[in-house]
């Protein structure tokens, strides 16, 4: 019996960044397409009329009428321990951390609690069509064990790490440079490269890690060259001022990380709102990436990310929901906020650029574009089925649509978890929306 799976419907995927090749050449679309999957990988994608005659007779075709199949969404910055505090009222970043984040994260010393939240978190990601994420744990190693266990059970491609934090936080959440290194190393040995899992060395941000701890983080990156580095950068004006006080010898916030050897391929810095041209140039030179988190930046009042500036400097950029500073797990809603941030900066972000940010752009930011991000043969069969009749309003609005761009943009601006009919990871259905 054939191991090939066949999925029929409209197919849309990103081939390149519209900023590099133009909108018209950035994507591929098949109004009536066929997606062929074998052993969890993309075998082929193309017009159904061309591929159906070549299928072995025994292959069943799963048909998705009134739907759009896209690559799974990629979230380049999110905190799973903050699931239970999403939508918490706060004055600004530092007040918000001390009032909500730190007390909530203390609960993750209990592995049973961590396992419970990991289940809720992953179900929410998949319910919203997100198949890969770069994820913060807490300072507790058991928080990472719980997350990776839940992700492995679903055969998901996920990246996560234990928070490193040895100062400027409550005593009950502190580690030390030595314990942070040792606990991270044990987690790396246990989880990195197991199935589709990857480890990220995760200093929370420079204010909560001493120079000694940042050096230990760099030591881990040297010892395991294919690890990720995941932290925050220039999210908030007060935070940037704090960095100047804590590291007066450094020329900028980014220079703190650079001095300690934390820039490079697979280094992902969340936010990057308040960066000078020199910092942007250095990010590009080192192949480091930024995670654009529009929902949380607006919610916490941190500022407006300058996507055009990053494009000019050639900085890799992915999209992040930043739950729980962000107020939605939905990449569709996050893309809608990204568009609004662009509008406030006097720039219109094309629908195909938005698609790129949530899929292939995220894969490139994570150096996983050989594995994820579109429907090219050999890539992981992680994809989402978007329902073109998800709500009465979406249904009605799309009846008025005269182009693919209009349809995609309306789905982004009106869509949320209800627009996700199904989510697939490695060719297996990991979420299916209940019939209404």
Secondary structure, 3 states (H helix, E strand, C coil): CCCEEEEEEEEEEECCCHHHHCCCCCEEEEEEEEEEEECCEEEEEEEHHHHHHHCCCCCCEEEEEEEEEEECEEEEEEEHHHHHHCCCCCCCHHHHHHHHHHHHHHHHHCHHHHHHHHHHHHHHHHHCCEEEEEEECCCCHHHHHHHHHHHHHCCCCEEEECEECCCCCCHHHCCCHHHHHHHHHHHHHHHCCCCCEEEEEEECCHHHCCHHHHHHHHHHHHHCCCCEEEEEECCCHHHHHHHHHHCCCCCCHHHHHHHCCCCCCCEEEEECCCCCHHHHHHHHHHCCEEEECHHHHHHCCCCCCCHHHHHHHCCEEEECCCCCCCCCCCHHHHHHHHHHHHHHCCCCCCHHHHHHHHCHHHHHHCCCCCCCCCCCCCCECCEEEEECCCCHHHHHHHHCCCCHHHHHHHHHHHCCHHHEEEEEECCEEEEECCCC
